[in-house]
Amino acid sequence: MAEERVVVSEKVCPKCGKTYRGHPAISRVDNVTAICPLCGTREALDSLGISDEEKEKIIATIPQVEDK
């Protein structure tokens, strides 16, 4: 059986400047720019008017795919 190789590329988020892997989120600001999933989550929570403190609590409960 042939060995399957998966190439995972790292991208740099234009919003926060951090590298990430996997599927990007599309920025709600312009509906075009690819951003990291964490910035995508922040933008989504921003649109709901959630306080910064509550946003951080919510984000802390989301499993970090990048860590796996």
Secondary structure per residue as TSV (DSSP state, phi and psi in degrees):
chain	resnum	aa	ss	phi	psi
A	1	M	-	360.0	135.9
A	2	A	-	-72.5	142.4
A	3	E	-	-81.0	130.0
A	4	E	-	-94.7	131.4
A	5	R	-	-112.1	136.1
A	6	V	-	-113.0	124.7
A	7	V	-	-97.8	121.0
A	8	V	-	-110.6	116.5
A	9	S	-	-96.1	147.5
A	10	E	-	-95.9	139.0
A	11	K	E	-120.3	158.8
A	12	V	E	-108.8	126.6
A	13	C	-	-73.1	125.3
A	14	P	T	-71.1	-14.4
A	15	K	T	-86.9	-48.1
A	16	C	T	-107.1	-16.1
A	17	G	-	83.4	1.0
A	18	K	-	-88.7	154.8
A	19	T	E	-84.6	151.1
A	20	Y	E	-149.6	161.8
A	21	R	-	-121.1	164.0
A	22	G	S	92.1	-165.3
A	23	H	-	-77.5	134.4
A	24	P	-	-80.7	165.8
A	25	A	E	-97.7	158.0
A	26	I	E	-100.3	127.7
A	27	S	-	-60.4	136.3
A	28	R	T	-75.7	-14.1
A	29	V	T	-67.4	-46.7
A	30	D	T	-125.8	-1.7
A	31	N	S	57.1	25.7
A	32	V	-	-134.6	-46.2
A	33	T	-	-69.0	129.3
A	34	A	E	-80.8	125.7
A	35	I	E	-127.2	166.7
A	36	C	-	-67.8	155.6
A	37	P	H	-56.9	-35.1
A	38	L	H	-66.8	-42.7
A	39	C	H	-66.1	-35.3
A	40	G	H	-61.9	-41.1
A	41	T	H	-65.5	-42.4
A	42	R	H	-61.0	-43.3
A	43	E	H	-63.2	-39.8
A	44	A	H	-63.2	-44.0
A	45	L	H	-68.3	-36.0
A	46	D	H	-58.2	-41.2
A	47	S	H	-66.9	-17.3
A	48	L	T	-92.1	-5.5
A	49	G	T	75.6	26.2
A	50	I	-	-80.3	141.6
A	51	S	-	-64.5	155.8
A	52	D	H	-58.7	-40.4
A	53	E	H	-62.8	-44.8
A	54	E	H	-67.8	-37.4
A	55	K	H	-59.1	-44.8
A	56	E	H	-63.1	-37.7
A	57	K	H	-64.3	-43.3
A	58	I	H	-64.8	-47.2
A	59	I	H	-62.4	-35.5
A	60	A	H	-65.0	-22.1
A	61	T	H	-88.7	-9.5
A	62	I	S	-84.0	126.1
A	63	P	-	-61.4	138.0
A	64	Q	-	-89.4	105.7
A	65	V	G	-61.6	-34.5
A	66	E	G	-61.3	-26.5
A	67	D	G	-78.3	-9.0
A	68	K	-	-99.0	360.0
